[in-house]
């Protein structure tokens, strides 16, 4: 009886030892497989930051009224774009509102009068709001070939509203270019002077709410 009991215990011990060894082999094999998979997995590309070249970039504007229109430009103060796999994923552009100029009035006095009015509280109130910002929220495919739609938050005169801008983006080496045109309704940022939405009987002094914007952006890594 004692001999049989010893044989049973030896048999059970052998089974336990065998099971333990097999488990360790499987765990080691799983670790080796995971390590091998990690070695061959394609690394995801890191986010790159492109700095806006303010000297090469430009913003053009055109405002219209019943009796005609005026056009000019405004400078970008700074900006950066976040890019992953050649796709813009975010970024912020800061615009220098004090830099606004008119390009169609050749008479110096008339030119200065218009710019002074645009900088006043009637329009952009640049003393209180010297900069405007555009913060990119997302990028979607556009309708035209190679066109993309950038949607972002435009903060102007202390107010923020979302706009979508159709753009064409090109990459060359470490340089990114974005070109586009859009139309914004100035009254969404509380710029109401001469607007038929808020004032009656303006006659030929009415100023249209829509402002045409054309931009050419250059940024480098």
C-alpha positions as CSV (number, residue, x, y, z in Angstrom):
1,X,0.0,0.0,0.0
2,X,2.8,2.4,0.9
3,X,4.5,1.6,-2.4
4,X,1.3,2.3,-4.4
5,X,0.8,5.6,-2.5
6,X,4.4,6.7,-3.4
7,X,3.9,5.8,-7.0
8,X,0.7,7.9,-7.2
9,X,2.4,10.9,-5.6
10,X,5.3,10.6,-8.1
11,X,2.9,10.4,-11.0
12,X,1.0,13.5,-9.9
13,X,4.2,15.4,-9.3
14,X,5.4,14.5,-12.8
15,X,2.1,15.8,-14.3
16,X,2.4,19.1,-12.4
17,X,6.0,19.6,-13.5
18,X,5.2,18.8,-17.1
19,X,2.3,21.2,-17.2
20,X,4.4,24.0,-15.7
21,X,7.1,23.6,-18.3
22,X,4.7,23.7,-21.2
23,X,3.0,26.8,-19.8
24,X,6.4,28.6,-19.6
25,X,7.2,27.6,-23.2
26,X,3.9,29.0,-24.4
27,X,4.5,32.2,-22.5
28,X,8.0,32.6,-23.9
29,X,6.7,31.9,-27.4
30,X,4.0,34.5,-27.0
31,X,6.6,37.1,-25.9
32,X,8.9,36.3,-28.8
33,X,5.9,36.6,-31.2
34,X,4.9,40.0,-29.8
35,X,8.5,41.2,-29.9
36,X,8.8,40.1,-33.5
37,X,5.5,41.8,-34.4
38,X,6.8,45.0,-32.7
39,X,10.0,44.9,-34.8
40,X,8.1,44.6,-38.1
41,X,5.2,47.0,-37.3
42,X,5.3,50.3,-39.3
43,X,6.0,53.2,-37.0
44,X,3.4,56.0,-37.1
45,X,4.7,59.3,-38.4
46,X,5.2,62.0,-35.7
47,X,3.4,65.3,-35.9
48,X,5.4,68.0,-37.6
49,X,5.1,71.7,-36.9
50,X,5.3,74.2,-39.8
51,X,6.0,77.8,-39.1
52,X,4.3,80.4,-41.2
53,X,6.7,82.5,-43.3
54,X,5.0,85.9,-42.7
55,X,7.2,87.6,-45.3
56,X,6.0,85.3,-48.1
57,X,2.4,85.0,-46.9
58,X,-0.4,87.5,-47.6
59,X,-4.1,88.2,-47.0
60,X,-6.1,90.3,-49.4
61,X,-9.6,91.8,-48.7
62,X,-12.3,93.4,-50.7
63,X,-15.3,95.3,-49.2
64,X,-18.2,96.4,-51.3
65,X,-20.8,99.1,-51.0
66,X,-23.7,100.5,-53.1
67,X,-21.5,103.1,-54.8
68,X,-18.4,100.9,-55.4
69,X,-15.8,98.9,-53.5
70,X,-12.4,99.1,-51.8
71,X,-9.6,96.5,-51.5
72,X,-6.4,96.1,-49.6
73,X,-4.3,93.8,-47.6
74,X,-3.4,92.8,-44.0
75,X,-0.4,91.1,-42.5
76,X,-0.1,87.8,-40.8
77,X,1.7,88.4,-37.5
78,X,2.6,84.7,-36.7
79,X,1.3,81.2,-37.2
80,X,2.0,77.5,-37.2
81,X,0.4,74.5,-38.8
82,X,0.4,70.9,-37.3
83,X,0.9,68.3,-40.0
84,X,0.8,64.4,-39.9
85,X,1.4,62.4,-43.1
86,X,1.2,65.6,-45.2
87,X,-2.3,66.3,-43.8
88,X,-3.0,69.5,-41.8
89,X,-4.5,68.5,-38.5
90,X,-4.5,71.8,-36.6
91,X,-2.8,75.1,-36.2
92,X,-3.3,78.8,-35.4
93,X,-2.8,81.9,-37.5
94,X,-2.6,85.4,-35.8
95,X,-3.4,88.4,-37.9
96,X,-2.1,91.9,-37.2
97,X,-5.2,94.1,-37.4
98,X,-3.2,97.3,-37.1
99,X,-1.4,96.5,-40.4
100,X,-4.6,96.9,-42.6
101,X,-4.0,99.0,-45.7
102,X,-6.0,100.2,-48.7
103,X,-4.6,99.6,-52.2
104,X,-7.2,101.3,-54.5
105,X,-7.3,104.9,-53.3
106,X,-4.5,106.9,-54.8
107,X,-5.4,110.1,-53.0
108,X,-3.4,110.1,-49.8
109,X,-5.9,112.0,-47.7
110,X,-8.8,109.7,-48.8
111,X,-6.7,106.6,-48.2
112,X,-5.8,107.6,-44.7
113,X,-9.4,108.6,-43.9
114,X,-10.7,105.2,-45.0
115,X,-8.0,103.3,-43.0
116,X,-8.6,105.5,-40.0
117,X,-12.3,104.6,-40.2
118,X,-11.6,100.8,-40.6
119,X,-9.4,100.9,-37.5
120,X,-12.0,102.7,-35.4
121,X,-14.7,101.2,-33.2
122,X,-17.1,101.4,-36.2
123,X,-15.2,98.6,-37.8
124,X,-12.3,96.6,-36.3
125,X,-11.5,98.7,-33.2
126,X,-7.8,97.9,-33.4
127,X,-6.8,99.7,-30.2
128,X,-8.8,97.3,-28.2
129,X,-8.4,94.3,-30.5
130,X,-5.0,94.6,-32.2
131,X,-5.0,91.0,-33.4
132,X,-7.4,88.4,-34.9
133,X,-6.9,84.6,-34.8
134,X,-7.9,81.7,-36.9
135,X,-7.7,78.3,-35.1
136,X,-8.0,75.2,-37.3
137,X,-10.5,72.6,-36.1
138,X,-10.6,70.0,-38.9
139,X,-9.9,69.3,-42.5
140,X,-12.4,67.7,-45.0
141,X,-12.3,66.8,-48.6
142,X,-13.6,69.5,-51.0
143,X,-15.8,69.2,-54.1
144,X,-13.2,70.3,-56.6
145,X,-10.0,68.4,-57.6
146,X,-7.3,68.7,-55.0
147,X,-9.5,71.0,-52.9
148,X,-9.8,70.6,-49.2
149,X,-12.1,72.4,-46.7
150,X,-10.5,73.9,-43.6
151,X,-13.0,74.6,-40.8
152,X,-11.9,76.7,-37.9
153,X,-12.7,79.3,-35.4
154,X,-12.2,83.0,-36.4
155,X,-11.9,85.4,-33.5
156,X,-12.3,89.0,-34.6
157,X,-13.1,92.0,-32.5
158,X,-13.3,89.8,-29.5
159,X,-16.0,87.5,-30.9
160,X,-15.6,84.0,-32.2
161,X,-17.5,82.3,-35.0
162,X,-16.8,79.1,-37.1
163,X,-16.1,79.4,-40.8
164,X,-15.2,76.9,-43.5
165,X,-12.6,77.8,-46.1
166,X,-11.9,75.9,-49.4
167,X,-8.2,75.7,-50.0
168,X,-5.6,74.0,-52.2
169,X,-2.6,72.7,-50.3
170,X,0.7,71.7,-51.9
171,X,3.9,70.2,-50.3
172,X,7.4,70.5,-51.6
173,X,10.3,69.1,-49.5
174,X,9.8,71.0,-46.1
175,X,7.6,73.7,-47.5
176,X,3.8,73.8,-47.4
177,X,1.6,76.2,-49.4
178,X,-2.1,76.9,-49.0
179,X,-4.2,79.1,-51.2
180,X,-7.8,79.9,-51.0
181,X,-10.7,82.4,-51.2
182,X,-13.7,82.8,-49.0
183,X,-16.5,85.3,-48.0
184,X,-17.3,86.2,-44.5
185,X,-20.3,88.1,-43.1
186,X,-18.8,90.9,-41.0
187,X,-21.9,91.3,-38.9
188,X,-21.2,87.9,-37.2
189,X,-18.4,89.7,-35.5
190,X,-20.5,92.7,-34.5
191,X,-19.2,94.9,-37.3
192,X,-22.5,96.6,-38.2
193,X,-21.6,100.0,-39.5
194,X,-23.6,100.8,-42.7
195,X,-25.3,97.4,-42.6
196,X,-28.8,97.1,-44.0
197,X,-29.6,94.4,-41.5
198,X,-29.4,96.9,-38.6
199,X,-30.0,100.3,-40.1
200,X,-32.8,101.7,-42.3
201,X,-32.9,104.2,-45.1
202,X,-29.1,104.0,-45.8
203,X,-29.6,104.7,-49.5
204,X,-26.3,104.9,-51.3
205,X,-24.4,104.9,-48.0
206,X,-25.1,101.2,-47.4
207,X,-22.1,98.9,-47.1
208,X,-22.6,95.2,-47.9
209,X,-22.1,92.7,-45.1
210,X,-20.0,90.3,-47.2
211,X,-16.2,90.7,-47.3
212,X,-14.1,88.8,-49.8
213,X,-10.9,87.2,-48.4
214,X,-8.1,85.9,-50.5
215,X,-5.0,84.3,-48.8
216,X,-1.7,82.8,-49.9
217,X,0.0,81.0,-47.0
218,X,3.6,79.7,-47.0
219,X,4.9,77.6,-44.1
220,X,8.1,75.7,-43.5
221,X,9.4,73.0,-41.1
